[in-house]
Amino acid sequence: MFTLKDSKSIIKREYGKNLSALMVVDSNENVQEYVDFFTTLFKNIFICENYDSGEYFWQHATKKYDLVIVHINKEKNRANDLISRIREENEHIYSCF
């Protein structure tokens, strides 16, 4: 059985080393544990503190992101709208919420 540390190492070594991610979090929530986790996994990660800035940085990025991570709490509809707009531009973008 793998430990969390082993899992992180495998993910980073095999997958994350070449991926860039956009992470959209709710600045009103304590999500530092998740931010810390994802920042150790990916080559490049850009963190936005709300859906509007997440959409802005998706649209204006010089290099497109491979993964979009969206923190959903109270504004589920706004998060779904953001993911829908991103997928309209790139249907192959991975998203997790």
C-alpha positions, 0 to 999 in steps of 0.5 A: 500500500502506498503512503501519501508521500509515495503517491505524491512522488509517483504523481510528480515523477510520472505526470506532474513534472510536465504539466501546468495547472490553473487552480481556482480557490475560494479565498474565503475558505481555508484551502491551504492544505490543498494548495500545498498539495498541488504546488508540490505536484506540478511543474507550473501551477498558477493559483487564482482566488476567485472564479473571475480571475480564474477565467481571466488567467485562462483566457490570457495565458501565454501557454495553455494549462493542462489541468484546471482545479476548481475549489467549489463551496457555495458557488457551484453554479459559477464553478460549473459555468467556468468549467463549461467556458473553458471546455468550450475552448478546449474540450480535452482540458482535464478538470476536477472539482 
